[in-house]
Amino acid sequence: MKDKRILLDRIKAKFYNSYEKMYKVESQKISNLTAQIQETINKNYNRNYESFVNLVGKLEELNPLRILMRGYAIVKKDAEIINSIGKIKTGDIVKVIMSDGKINCKVKDVEKNET
């Protein structure tokens, strides 16, 4: 009976040691995978953040208020943006929109560019 007990204790010890080794190996695999996932998430985040910042910069360049701040103006007659002298005539009332306000103007003269 004592031999069986010793044999059983050895089997338990082998099982426990093998289980412990397997646990350590699998734990290390999980740690490695977790680190890889975190690294991938960080790379994707950084890449997407850089793209986002780039797109925000492009949007800022196209921002109408920013364009007005560079000295440009928007001319409107009623609600229509005037982008050609063909849409305006002497005596029309127009609104000139600038970066810091609006000017109501009466068109005194219309001159076509010489090409």
N, CA, C and O atoms as a DFTB+ gen file, in Angstrom:
460 C
 N C O
     1  1       0.807      -1.186       0.000
     2  2       0.000       0.000       0.000
     3  2       0.865       1.271       0.000
     4  3       0.545       2.273      -0.639
     5  1       1.966       1.181       0.741
     6  2       2.872       2.317       0.819
     7  2       3.485       2.598      -0.544
     8  3       3.673       3.762      -0.898
     9  1       3.804       1.565      -1.322
    10  2       4.369       1.729      -2.663
    11  2       3.369       2.423      -3.585
    12  3       3.732       3.266      -4.406
    13  1       2.108       2.048      -3.425
    14  2       1.065       2.674      -4.243
    15  2       0.936       4.162      -3.889
    16  3       0.706       5.008      -4.753
    17  1       1.087       4.445      -2.627
    18  2       1.000       5.829      -2.162
    19  2       2.163       6.646      -2.733
    20  3       1.974       7.777      -3.182
    21  1       3.350       6.072      -2.711
    22  2       4.537       6.743      -3.250
    23  2       4.365       6.957      -4.750
    24  3       4.664       8.031      -5.272
    25  1       3.880       5.923      -5.438
    26  2       3.641       6.013      -6.874
    27  2       2.612       7.106      -7.175
    28  3       2.791       7.904      -8.094
    29  1       1.550       7.129      -6.400
    30  2       0.514       8.144      -6.568
    31  2       1.082       9.546      -6.318
    32  3       0.752      10.479      -7.050
    33  1       1.911       9.703      -5.322
    34  2       2.531      11.001      -5.040
    35  2       3.444      11.436      -6.186
    36  3       3.485      12.616      -6.533
    37  1       4.170      10.493      -6.770
    38  2       5.043      10.817      -7.911
    39  2       4.214      11.246      -9.126
    40  3       4.551      12.205      -9.820
    41  1       3.127      10.514      -9.363
    42  2       2.251      10.868     -10.483
    43  2       1.664      12.258     -10.263
    44  3       1.601      13.060     -11.195
    45  1       1.236      12.545      -9.041
    46  2       0.708      13.869      -8.714
    47  2       1.774      14.947      -8.954
    48  3       1.492      16.005      -9.516
    49  1       2.987      14.657      -8.520
    50  2       4.077      15.622      -8.665
    51  2       4.376      15.875     -10.145
    52  3       4.569      17.019     -10.559
    53  1       4.414      14.785     -10.949
    54  2       4.656      14.935     -12.389
    55  2       3.531      15.738     -13.032
    56  3       3.768      16.638     -13.838
    57  1       2.298      15.392     -12.656
    58  2       1.142      16.104     -13.209
    59  2       1.208      17.585     -12.837
    60  3       1.019      18.460     -13.682
    61  1       1.476      17.845     -11.576
    62  2       1.541      19.228     -11.101
    63  2       2.659      19.981     -11.824
    64  3       2.446      21.103     -12.283
    65  1       3.861      19.373     -11.931
    66  2       4.987      20.010     -12.614
    67  2       4.667      20.261     -14.084
    68  3       4.967      21.328     -14.619
    69  1       4.062      19.281     -14.724
    70  2       3.721      19.434     -16.135
    71  2       2.653      20.514     -16.299
    72  3       2.719      21.317     -17.230
    73  1       1.673      20.534     -15.398
    74  2       0.627      21.557     -15.432
    75  2       1.240      22.930     -15.187
    76  3       0.881      23.893     -15.864
    77  1       2.141      23.033     -14.250
    78  2       2.775      24.305     -13.919
    79  2       3.594      24.816     -15.109
    80  3       3.552      26.006     -15.423
    81  1       4.339      23.921     -15.772
    82  2       5.114      24.326     -16.948
    83  2       4.186      24.788     -18.071
    84  3       4.435      25.803     -18.721
    85  1       3.117      24.030     -18.285
    86  2       2.160      24.386     -19.326
    87  2       1.524      25.753     -19.007
    88  3       1.335      26.580     -19.900
    89  1       1.203      25.973     -17.749
    90  2       0.612      27.241     -17.330
    91  2       1.570      28.403     -17.601
    92  3       1.162      29.453     -18.098
    93  1       2.850      28.199     -17.268
    94  2       3.844      29.253     -17.502
    95  2       4.010      29.539     -18.994
    96  3       4.100      30.697     -19.402
    97  1       4.050      28.474     -19.808
    98  2       4.195      28.641     -21.263
    99  2       2.994      29.391     -21.832
   100  3       3.149      30.332     -22.610
   101  1       1.810      28.968     -21.438
   102  2       0.593      29.615     -21.953
   103  2       0.476      31.052     -21.438
   104  3       0.026      31.938     -22.163
   105  1       0.874      31.276     -20.209
   106  2       0.864      32.639     -19.661
   107  2       1.815      33.532     -20.441
   108  3       1.496      34.687     -20.724
   109  1       2.976      33.005     -20.787
   110  2       3.938      33.777     -21.581
   111  2       3.376      34.061     -22.968
   112  3       3.553      35.162     -23.489
   113  1       2.706      33.093     -23.570
   114  2       2.081      33.299     -24.879
   115  2       1.044      34.421     -24.804
   116  3       0.976      35.284     -25.680
   117  1       0.243      34.392     -23.746
   118  2      -0.773      35.437     -23.564
   119  2      -0.113      36.796     -23.390
   120  3      -0.576      37.791     -23.948
   121  1       0.963      36.842     -22.620
   122  2       1.683      38.110     -22.425
   123  2       2.247      38.627     -23.747
   124  3       2.162      39.819     -24.043
   125  1       2.824      37.723     -24.538
   126  2       3.382      38.110     -25.837
   127  2       2.282      38.624     -26.771
   128  3       2.448      39.650     -27.432
   129  1       1.172      37.909     -26.817
   130  2       0.068      38.334     -27.673
   131  2      -0.505      39.678     -27.218
   132  3      -0.850      40.529     -28.038
   133  1      -0.599      39.851     -25.915
   134  2      -1.090      41.128     -25.382
   135  2      -0.164      42.274     -25.792
   136  3      -0.633      43.349     -26.167
   137  1       1.136      42.046     -25.722
   138  2       2.106      43.076     -26.118
   139  2       2.000      43.369     -27.616
   140  3       2.085      44.526     -28.027
   141  1       1.816      42.333     -28.428
   142  2       1.673      42.528     -29.877
   143  2       0.401      43.312     -30.198
   144  3       0.404      44.208     -31.042
   145  1      -0.668      42.964     -29.519
   146  2      -1.936      43.676     -29.742
   147  2      -1.783      45.138     -29.350
   148  3      -2.227      46.023     -30.083
   149  1      -1.168      45.402     -28.219
   150  2      -0.970      46.785     -27.765
   151  2      -0.111      47.562     -28.747
   152  3      -0.396      48.721     -29.045
   153  1       0.938      46.929     -29.249
   154  2       1.814      47.583     -30.221
   155  2       1.058      47.901     -31.508
   156  3       1.219      48.981     -32.076
   157  1       0.239      46.967     -31.963
   158  2      -0.564      47.181     -33.174
   159  2      -1.567      48.308     -32.963
   160  3      -1.756      49.150     -33.842
   161  1      -2.200      48.323     -31.811
   162  2      -3.154      49.396     -31.493
   163  2      -2.442      50.744     -31.489
   164  3      -2.950      51.717     -32.046
   165  1      -1.269      50.806     -30.864
   166  2      -0.509      52.063     -30.813
   167  2      -0.095      52.530     -32.206
   168  3      -0.198      53.717     -32.515
   169  1       0.371      51.610     -33.046
   170  2       0.772      51.967     -34.413
   171  2      -0.427      52.497     -35.189
   172  3      -0.335      53.523     -35.863
   173  1      -1.560      51.789     -35.092
   174  2      -2.760      52.231     -35.805
   175  2      -3.234      53.584     -35.295
   176  3      -3.630      54.445     -36.081
   177  1      -3.194      53.768     -33.993
   178  2      -3.611      55.045     -33.412
   179  2      -2.726      56.178     -33.928
   180  3      -3.223      57.219     -34.357
   181  1      -1.417      55.966     -33.881
   182  2      -0.487      57.012     -34.330
   183  2      -0.676      57.327     -35.806
   184  3      -0.673      58.494     -36.199
   185  1      -0.839      56.290     -36.627
   186  2      -1.046      56.505     -38.063
   187  2      -2.349      57.267     -38.308
   188  3      -2.383      58.213     -39.095
   189  1      -3.419      56.850     -37.629
   190  2      -4.705      57.522     -37.800
   191  2      -4.671      58.944     -37.249
   192  3      -5.296      59.841     -37.814
   193  1      -3.950      59.157     -36.155
   194  2      -3.849      60.495     -35.584
   195  2      -3.119      61.424     -36.553
   196  3      -3.535      62.565     -36.751
   197  1      -2.040      60.942     -37.155
   198  2      -1.307      61.747     -38.129
   199  2      -2.188      62.084     -39.328
   200  3      -2.152      63.211     -39.820
   201  1      -2.976      61.126     -39.802
   202  2      -3.895      61.384     -40.912
   203  2      -4.937      62.413     -40.506
   204  3      -5.271      63.307     -41.283
   205  1      -5.448      62.286     -39.297
   206  2      -6.441      63.225     -38.787
   207  2      -5.877      64.641     -38.733
   208  3      -6.527      65.586     -39.180
   209  1      -4.674      64.790     -38.189
   210  2      -4.038      66.103     -38.089
   211  2      -3.822      66.684     -39.483
   212  3      -4.027      67.879     -39.697
   213  1      -3.412      65.851     -40.424
   214  2      -3.202      66.290     -41.800
   215  2      -4.513      66.784     -42.410
   216  3      -4.538      67.830     -43.059
   217  1      -5.593      66.045     -42.209
   218  2      -6.890      66.445     -42.753
   219  2      -7.403      67.719     -42.098
   220  3      -7.995      68.563     -42.770
   221  1      -7.185      67.867     -40.803
   222  2      -7.594      69.094     -40.112
   223  2      -6.842      70.289     -40.707
   224  3      -7.424      71.356     -40.905
   225  1      -5.567      70.108     -40.987
   226  2      -4.782      71.175     -41.610
   227  2      -5.328      71.567     -42.969
   228  3      -5.410      72.751     -43.295
   229  1      -5.702      70.569     -43.765
   230  2      -6.271      70.850     -45.088
   231  2      -7.610      71.574     -44.960
   232  3      -7.902      72.494     -45.725
   233  1      -8.417      71.152     -43.992
   234  2      -9.692      71.833     -43.769
   235  2      -9.477      73.278     -43.340
   236  3     -10.199      74.174     -43.778
   237  1      -8.496      73.502     -42.495
   238  2      -8.193      74.866     -42.047
   239  2      -7.816      75.758     -43.224
   240  3      -8.199      76.927     -43.278
   241  1      -7.053      75.191     -44.175
   242  2      -6.665      75.970     -45.349
   243  2      -7.877      76.376     -46.173
   244  3      -7.879      77.440     -46.793
   245  1      -8.908      75.535     -46.183
   246  2     -10.107      75.803     -46.979
   247  2     -11.183      76.557     -46.206
   248  3     -12.214      76.918     -46.773
   249  1     -10.958      76.790     -44.950
   250  2     -11.922      77.491     -44.112
   251  2     -12.172      78.883     -44.687
   252  3     -11.231      79.667     -44.817
   253  1     -13.422      79.209     -45.033
   254  2     -13.710      80.520     -45.636
   255  2     -13.263      81.699     -44.767
   256  3     -12.790      82.703     -45.298
   257  1     -13.404      81.595     -43.456
   258  2     -12.967      82.691     -42.593
   259  2     -11.460      82.891     -42.670
   260  3     -10.971      84.020     -42.636
   261  1     -10.741      81.803     -42.773
   262  2      -9.281      81.894     -42.881
   263  2      -8.884      82.557     -44.204
   264  3      -7.943      83.348     -44.255
   265  1      -9.613      82.223     -45.269
   266  2      -9.357      82.836     -46.575
   267  2      -9.620      84.341     -46.498
   268  3      -8.854      85.139     -47.038
   269  1     -10.707      84.723     -45.825
   270  2     -11.019      86.144     -45.668
   271  2      -9.931      86.863     -44.886
   272  3      -9.625      88.021     -45.171
   273  1      -9.343      86.191     -43.903
   274  2      -8.290      86.806     -43.085
   275  2      -7.030      87.088     -43.906
   276  3      -6.195      87.897     -43.503
   277  1      -6.890      86.424     -45.051
   278  2      -5.730      86.675     -45.911
   279  2      -5.958      87.860     -46.846
   280  3      -5.100      88.174     -47.671
   281  1      -7.119      88.523     -46.718
   282  2      -7.364      89.720     -47.507
   283  2      -8.408      89.548     -48.588
   284  3      -8.725      90.513     -49.284
   285  1      -8.942      88.380     -48.751
   286  2      -9.984      88.169     -49.740
   287  2     -11.328      88.601     -49.169
   288  3     -11.477      88.775     -47.960
   289  1     -12.306      88.770     -50.058
   290  2     -13.648      89.149     -49.629
   291  2     -14.660      88.373     -50.462
   292  3     -14.342      87.866     -51.538
   293  1     -15.880      88.290     -49.947
   294  2     -16.987      87.655     -50.665
   295  2     -17.976      88.767     -50.994
   296  3     -18.366      89.551     -50.130
   297  1     -18.366      88.816     -52.247
   298  2     -19.334      89.825     -52.669
   299  2     -20.649      89.108     -52.953
   300  3     -20.699      88.120     -53.686
   301  1     -21.731      89.647     -52.338
   302  2     -23.058      89.056     -52.524
   303  2     -24.035      90.115     -53.002
   304  3     -23.978      91.277     -52.599
   305  1     -24.918      89.683     -53.860
   306  2     -26.064      90.505     -54.258
   307  2     -27.279      89.686     -53.882
   308  3     -27.475      88.582     -54.389
   309  1     -28.089      90.224     -52.997
   310  2     -29.172      89.465     -52.374
   311  2     -28.523      88.278     -51.653
   312  3     -27.700      88.492     -50.763
   313  1     -28.865      87.042     -52.007
   314  2     -28.255      85.892     -51.334
   315  2     -27.241      85.202     -52.233
   316  3     -26.646      84.197     -51.844
   317  1     -27.041      85.734     -53.429
   318  2     -26.180      85.087     -54.420
   319  2     -24.758      85.631     -54.341
   320  3     -24.545      86.841     -54.268
   321  1     -23.797      84.724     -54.356
   322  2     -22.394      85.132     -54.401
   323  2     -22.075      85.600     -55.820
   324  3     -22.383      84.924     -56.802
   325  1     -21.459      86.755     -55.896
   326  2     -21.096      87.329     -57.185
   327  2     -19.651      86.952     -57.485
   328  3     -18.729      87.363     -56.780
   329  1     -19.466      86.159     -58.545
   330  2     -18.119      85.734     -58.924
   331  2     -17.753      86.194     -60.327
   332  3     -16.728      85.788     -60.875
   333  1     -18.600      87.046     -60.909
   334  2     -18.341      87.551     -62.253
   335  2     -19.028      88.911     -62.404
   336  3     -20.093      89.146     -61.832
   337  1     -18.409      89.797     -63.176
   338  2     -19.043      91.100     -63.378
   339  2     -20.312      90.973     -64.218
   340  3     -21.131      91.891     -64.262
   341  1     -20.466      89.841     -64.877
   342  2     -21.681      89.611     -65.664
   343  2     -22.924      89.491     -64.793
   344  3     -24.041      89.584     -65.302
   345  1     -22.752      89.287     -63.496
   346  2     -23.879      89.144     -62.578
   347  2     -24.235      90.458     -61.883
   348  3     -25.088      90.488     -60.996
   349  1     -23.577      91.538     -62.291
   350  2     -23.760      92.805     -61.579
   351  2     -23.792      93.958     -62.584
   352  3     -23.205      93.875     -63.663
   353  1     -24.481      95.020     -62.212
   354  2     -24.531      96.202     -63.077
   355  2     -24.446      97.461     -62.216
   356  3     -24.637      97.420     -61.001
   357  1     -24.160      98.556     -62.867
   358  2     -24.067      99.847     -62.185
   359  2     -25.375     100.124     -61.443
   360  3     -26.464      99.952     -61.990
   361  1     -25.245     100.553     -60.200
   362  2     -26.406     100.887     -59.380
   363  2     -26.860      99.760     -58.460
   364  3     -27.660      99.994     -57.554
   365  1     -26.364      98.534     -58.675
   366  2     -26.749      97.420     -57.799
   367  2     -26.203      97.649     -56.387
   368  3     -25.151      98.259     -56.198
   369  1     -26.940      97.148     -55.417
   370  2     -26.495      97.170     -54.022
   371  2     -25.881      95.801     -53.729
   372  3     -26.523      94.771     -53.938
   373  1     -24.648      95.792     -53.249
   374  2     -23.955      94.532     -52.937
   375  2     -23.465      94.576     -51.499
   376  3     -23.302      95.640     -50.901
   377  1     -23.239      93.401     -50.977
   378  2     -22.684      93.265     -49.629
   379  2     -21.306      92.632     -49.777
   380  3     -21.164      91.573     -50.388
   381  1     -20.283      93.291     -49.211
   382  2     -18.908      92.786     -49.237
   383  2     -18.624      92.218     -47.851
   384  3     -18.638      92.936     -46.851
   385  1     -18.369      90.924     -47.818
   386  2     -18.112      90.247     -46.545
   387  2     -16.604      90.103     -46.384
   388  3     -15.918      89.546     -47.241
   389  1     -16.108      90.621     -45.262
   390  2     -14.679      90.574     -44.970
   391  2     -14.480      89.797     -43.667
   392  3     -15.450      89.370     -43.041
   393  1     -13.246      89.618     -43.271
   394  2     -12.961      88.796     -42.091
   395  2     -13.526      89.381     -40.806
   396  3     -13.861      88.638     -39.883
   397  1     -13.637      90.698     -40.737
   398  2     -14.079      91.315     -39.485
   399  2     -15.421      92.044     -39.597
   400  3     -15.817      92.753     -38.672
   401  1     -16.119      91.874     -40.718
   402  2     -17.422      92.524     -40.838
   403  2     -17.921      92.556     -42.274
   404  3     -17.380      91.882     -43.150
   405  1     -18.966      93.355     -42.500
   406  2     -19.609      93.454     -43.810
   407  2     -19.721      94.919     -44.203
   408  3     -19.846      95.805     -43.358
   409  1     -19.672      95.147     -45.508
   410  2     -19.823      96.498     -46.042
   411  2     -20.963      96.457     -47.051
   412  3     -20.965      95.618     -47.951
   413  1     -21.923      97.351     -46.907
   414  2     -22.981      97.499     -47.907
   415  2     -22.526      98.564     -48.891
   416  3     -22.167      99.674     -48.498
   417  1     -22.545      98.217     -50.176
   418  2     -22.007      99.115     -51.203
   419  2     -22.999      99.261     -52.358
   420  3     -23.818      98.382     -52.625
   421  1     -22.889     100.402     -53.024
   422  2     -23.632     100.631     -54.257
   423  2     -22.605     100.637     -55.373
   424  3     -21.609     101.356     -55.292
   425  1     -22.834      99.840     -56.423
   426  2     -21.898      99.722     -57.518
   427  2     -21.935     101.012     -58.343
   428  3     -22.971     101.394     -58.888
   429  1     -20.801     101.656     -58.417
   430  2     -20.688     102.920     -59.141
   431  2     -20.331     102.679     -60.596
   432  3     -20.815     103.375     -61.489
   433  1     -19.478     101.684     -60.829
   434  2     -19.010     101.412     -62.189
   435  2     -18.598      99.933     -62.285
   436  3     -18.171      99.342     -61.293
   437  1     -18.725      99.352     -63.457
   438  2     -18.314      97.973     -63.705
   439  2     -17.310      98.000     -64.843
   440  3     -17.613      98.500     -65.926
   441  1     -16.122      97.470     -64.610
   442  2     -15.070      97.448     -65.628
   443  2     -14.658      96.009     -65.880
   444  3     -14.402      95.253     -64.943
   445  1     -14.597      95.639     -67.146
   446  2     -14.177      94.281     -67.515
   447  2     -12.654      94.265     -67.702
   448  3     -12.076      95.212     -68.236
   449  1     -12.011      93.173     -67.253
   450  2     -10.561      93.022     -67.415
   451  2     -10.217      92.952     -68.893
   452  3     -10.941      92.359     -69.693
   453  1      -9.096      93.572     -69.236
   454  2      -8.594      93.460     -70.599
   455  2      -7.724      92.223     -70.698
   456  3      -6.794      92.053     -69.909
   457  1      -8.012      91.367     -71.647
   458  2      -7.266      90.129     -71.769
   459  2      -6.406      90.108     -72.987
   460  3      -5.709      89.124     -73.233
